Amino acid sequence: MGSSKICPIIFTKHQKPKLSSLLTCAPPLLFFLILQLVASDPSDERCLTQFSQSIQDPLNKLVNWTTTQFVNPCNGSDSLLIGATCNNGRIYKLSLSNFGLKGTISPFLNNCTNLQTLDLSSNSLTGSIPLELYLANIAVLNLSGNKLSGSIPPQLALCAYLNVIDLHNNQLTGLIPQQLGLLVRLSSFDVSNNKLSGPIPASLGNRNSNMVRFNSSSFEGNKELYGYPLPPLKNKGLSVLTIVGIGLGSGLMSLVLSFTAVCVWLKVTEHRRAAANDEGKIAQLMPDY
């Protein structure tokens, strides 16, 4: 059996061991654990790399967003990237509002598994909201003021911690997913000024007393969207008064046409009788041969 090597660290009662001495005697496993604590999460690196490849930065706001920097974007709770905020060495907030960004939203943002706020508002992003955009810890999602199209992914309902969904001022189409009403933490919801259609889910427009209710300003500016809390659509169905009005109008028109037809018939009949009488009188005046 081989003898194990004992690390010669000697210190008195009132002395503390030096860090260099401890590291010298640390086994390889300890070195590995220390490196894991210092290095950034590889998921964040993939997230940032893929996201940067999906966007354009014509105003050059993201000057330090480089692949080298993505390897270690955080120094503890200090971020080394513009627009990013770190917490315990992880990216937990991306605030890139009004950066003049173009391009699309990368589905690989879901690799930022510690992300709690994603604010890409007031840019010129196009394309759809990725179906794969599942962020388990996301609380604030603000994609407003872009040029996003397509439908609202019902998969957003899987993000159970969502407090804010702001999608206003885009070009989104289709229905508002019913599933979004299941987000019990949702306190702010805005899909105004899009191209959405269909009924507003009752789970959003008329929530129970334990949930925040959203007023009409959250849904305005969608011509084909209807239901509470929006007022009734003028071009979506007919009101009772309109139906009654149409019925009365149709009845009156039928009555007028019928009366006119009767008058015309009477007039024609009268002319025929007058003509017949005139012919009889002429026949009486004619001499017999």
C-alpha positions in Angstrom: 0.0 0.0 0.0 1.3 3.5 -0.9 1.4 6.1 1.7 -0.8 9.2 1.3 0.9 12.5 1.1 0.2 14.8 4.0 0.1 18.5 3.4 2.4 20.3 5.7 0.3 23.2 6.9 1.5 24.5 10.2 0.0 27.4 12.0 -0.3 28.5 15.6 -3.4 29.0 17.7 -3.7 32.6 16.7 -2.8 32.2 13.0 -5.0 31.3 10.0 -3.8 29.2 7.1 -3.0 31.0 3.9 -5.3 30.5 1.0 -2.3 29.6 -1.2 -1.4 26.8 1.3 -4.9 25.5 1.2 -5.1 25.5 -2.6 -1.7 23.7 -2.7 -3.1 20.9 -0.6 -6.6 20.9 -2.2 -7.4 17.7 -4.2 -8.3 17.9 -7.8 -12.0 17.7 -7.1 -11.8 20.9 -5.0 -10.1 22.7 -8.0 -12.9 21.5 -10.2 -15.6 22.8 -7.9 -13.9 26.2 -7.6 -13.7 26.5 -11.4 -17.4 25.6 -11.7 -18.2 28.5 -9.2 -16.0 31.0 -11.1 -17.0 30.1 -14.7 -20.3 31.2 -16.2 -23.1 28.9 -17.0 -22.7 27.4 -20.5 -26.4 27.7 -21.0 -26.2 31.5 -20.7 -23.3 31.5 -23.2 -25.4 29.5 -25.8 -28.4 31.8 -25.1 -26.4 35.0 -25.7 -24.5 33.7 -28.7 -27.7 32.5 -30.5 -29.6 35.7 -29.6 -26.9 38.0 -30.9 -26.8 36.0 -34.2 -30.6 36.6 -34.7 -30.5 40.3 -34.4 -28.9 43.3 -36.1 -27.6 46.3 -34.1 -27.5 49.2 -36.6 -27.0 51.8 -33.9 -24.1 49.8 -32.4 -25.6 49.9 -28.9 -24.3 46.4 -28.1 -20.6 47.3 -28.5 -19.3 44.7 -26.0 -21.6 41.8 -27.1 -18.8 39.6 -28.4 -18.4 35.8 -28.4 -15.4 36.3 -26.0 -17.5 38.2 -23.6 -20.3 35.6 -23.7 -18.0 33.0 -22.2 -18.1 35.0 -18.9 -20.7 37.7 -19.0 -21.1 38.0 -15.3 -18.7 38.8 -12.4 -20.8 37.6 -9.5 -23.7 40.0 -9.5 -22.0 42.5 -11.8 -22.8 42.3 -15.5 -20.1 42.8 -18.1 -22.7 43.2 -20.9 -24.6 46.3 -21.8 -28.3 45.8 -21.1 -27.8 42.7 -19.0 -28.1 42.3 -15.3 -26.6 39.4 -13.3 -27.4 37.6 -10.1 -25.0 35.0 -8.6 -23.1 34.7 -11.8 -26.2 34.2 -14.0 -28.0 36.4 -16.5 -31.4 37.2 -14.9 -32.4 40.3 -16.8 -32.1 41.6 -20.4 -33.3 45.2 -20.8 -32.7 46.2 -24.4 -35.6 48.6 -24.8 -35.3 51.3 -27.6 -31.9 50.0 -28.8 -32.9 50.2 -32.5 -32.6 46.4 -32.9 -33.7 44.6 -36.0 -34.0 40.9 -36.8 -36.0 38.2 -35.0 -36.4 36.8 -31.5 -34.2 33.7 -31.1 -35.9 30.6 -29.7 -32.6 29.8 -28.0 -33.3 32.5 -25.4 -34.8 29.6 -23.4 -31.2 28.6 -22.7 -31.1 31.6 -20.3 -32.8 29.4 -17.7 -32.4 32.0 -14.9 -33.9 34.9 -16.9 -36.6 36.7 -15.0 -37.1 39.8 -17.2 -37.0 40.0 -20.9 -37.6 43.6 -22.3 -37.1 44.0 -26.0 -39.7 46.7 -26.4 -39.6 49.7 -28.8 -37.3 48.1 -31.4 -37.9 46.9 -35.0 -38.0 43.2 -34.4 -40.0 41.1 -36.9 -41.2 37.6 -37.3 -43.2 35.6 -34.7 -42.9 35.0 -31.0 -41.1 31.6 -30.9 -43.2 28.7 -29.7 -40.1 27.4 -27.9 -39.8 30.5 -25.8 -40.3 28.7 -22.5 -38.6 30.5 -19.6 -39.4 28.7 -16.4 -38.5 31.7 -14.2 -39.7 34.6 -16.4 -41.8 37.2 -14.5 -41.8 40.1 -17.0 -42.1 39.7 -20.8 -42.2 43.0 -22.7 -42.1 42.7 -26.5 -44.3 45.8 -27.2 -43.6 48.4 -29.9 -42.1 46.1 -32.5 -43.3 44.6 -35.8 -44.0 41.1 -34.6 -46.6 39.1 -36.5 -48.2 35.7 -36.2 -50.1 34.4 -33.2 -49.6 34.6 -29.5 -48.1 31.2 -28.4 -50.4 29.4 -25.9 -47.2 27.9 -24.5 -46.6 31.2 -22.6 -49.1 29.8 -20.1 -46.4 27.3 -19.0 -44.4 30.2 -17.6 -46.1 30.1 -14.3 -44.3 33.1 -12.7 -45.4 35.6 -15.4 -46.6 38.8 -13.8 -46.4 41.0 -16.9 -47.2 40.3 -20.5 -46.9 43.4 -22.7 -47.4 42.8 -26.5 -49.1 46.0 -27.5 -48.3 47.9 -30.7 -47.3 44.9 -32.9 -49.0 43.1 -35.8 -50.1 40.0 -34.0 -53.1 38.1 -35.5 -55.4 35.3 -34.5 -57.1 34.5 -31.2 -55.9 35.3 -27.6 -55.1 31.9 -26.1 -57.6 30.8 -23.5 -54.7 29.3 -21.5 -53.2 32.7 -20.6 -56.1 33.1 -18.1 -54.6 30.3 -16.0 -51.6 32.5 -15.1 -52.7 33.3 -11.5 -49.8 35.7 -10.9 -50.6 37.8 -14.0 -51.1 41.4 -12.9 -50.5 43.3 -16.2 -51.7 42.3 -19.6 -51.7 44.4 -22.7 -52.3 43.3 -26.3 -53.8 46.6 -27.6 -53.2 47.9 -31.1 -52.6 44.6 -32.9 -54.7 42.7 -35.4 -56.2 40.1 -33.1 -59.6 38.7 -33.7 -62.3 36.6 -32.0 -63.7 36.7 -28.5 -61.7 37.8 -25.5 -61.3 34.8 -23.2 -63.6 35.1 -20.2 -60.6 33.9 -18.1 -58.9 37.2 -18.9 -61.8 39.6 -19.4 -63.9 38.6 -16.5 -61.6 37.0 -13.9 -62.7 36.0 -10.5 -62.3 38.2 -7.5 -59.0 36.7 -6.5 -57.3 37.7 -9.7 -56.5 41.1 -11.3 -59.1 42.1 -13.9 -58.0 43.9 -17.0 -60.0 46.8 -18.4 -60.7 47.7 -22.0 -57.4 49.5 -22.6 -55.7 46.1 -22.5 -57.6 45.0 -25.7 -58.4 48.2 -27.6 -57.1 48.7 -31.2 -58.0 45.3 -32.5 -60.8 45.7 -35.0 -62.0 42.1 -35.0 -61.7 41.5 -31.2 -64.8 41.5 -29.2 -66.3 40.6 -25.9 -66.1 41.9 -22.3 -64.6 44.4 -21.3 -64.8 45.9 -24.8 -68.1 47.4 -26.0 -70.1 45.5 -28.5 -68.8 45.5 -32.0 -71.0 47.6 -34.4 -70.1 45.3 -37.3 -70.1 42.1 -35.4 -73.7 40.8 -35.2 -76.8 42.9 -35.0 -78.4 44.5 -31.9 -82.0 43.9 -31.0 -82.9 47.5 -32.1 -81.2 47.0 -35.4 -83.1 43.8 -36.0 -86.4 45.4 -35.1 -85.5 48.4 -37.3 -84.7 46.2 -40.2 -88.0 44.3 -39.7 -90.1 47.4 -39.5 -88.3 48.8 -42.5 -88.9 45.7 -44.5 -92.6 45.6 -43.5 -93.1 49.2 -44.4 -91.4 48.7 -47.7 -93.6 45.7 -48.4 -96.7 47.6 -47.5 -95.7 50.5 -49.8 -95.1 48.2 -52.7 -98.4 46.3 -52.1 -100.3 49.6 -51.9 -98.6 50.8 -55.1 -99.4 47.6 -56.9 -103.1 47.8 -55.8 -103.3 51.4 -57.0 -101.8 50.5 -60.3 -104.2 47.6 -60.7 -107.2 49.8 -59.9 -106.0 52.4 -62.3 -105.5 49.9 -65.1 -108.9 48.4 -64.4 -110.6 51.8 -64.5 -108.9 52.6 -67.8 -110.1 49.3 -69.2 -113.7 49.9 -68.1 -113.6 53.4 -69.6 -112.3 52.1 -72.8 -115.1 49.5 -72.9 -117.8 52.1 -72.3 -116.4 54.3 -75.1 -116.4 51.4 -77.5 -120.1 50.7 -76.6 -121.1 54.3 -77.3 -119.3 54.3 -80.6 -121.0 51.1 -81.6 -124.5 52.6 -80.9 -123.7 55.6 -83.1 -122.7 53.5 -86.0 -125.4 53.1 -88.7 -126.7 49.6 -89.7 -126.0 48.4 -93.2 
